[in-house]
Amino acid sequence: MPIIVALDPFDAILTVARHTPMPTLNSYIIISILLTAGSTFYALLTFAKDE
């Protein structure tokens, strides 16, 4: 059975969250900062009109 590798940006975050034994406030802050930065970068790339 072939292994399908998905290019999911949330996959790395979920992997990190799975390896933390107990989610602390620190990990929630880090994940929210990563999501905010990623969303901002994605929005800038999406709405940039360089045509």
HELIX and SHEET records of a PDB file:
HELIX    1   1 PRO A    9  HIS A   19  1                                  11    
HELIX    2   2 LEU A   25  PHE A   47  1                                  23    
END                                                                             
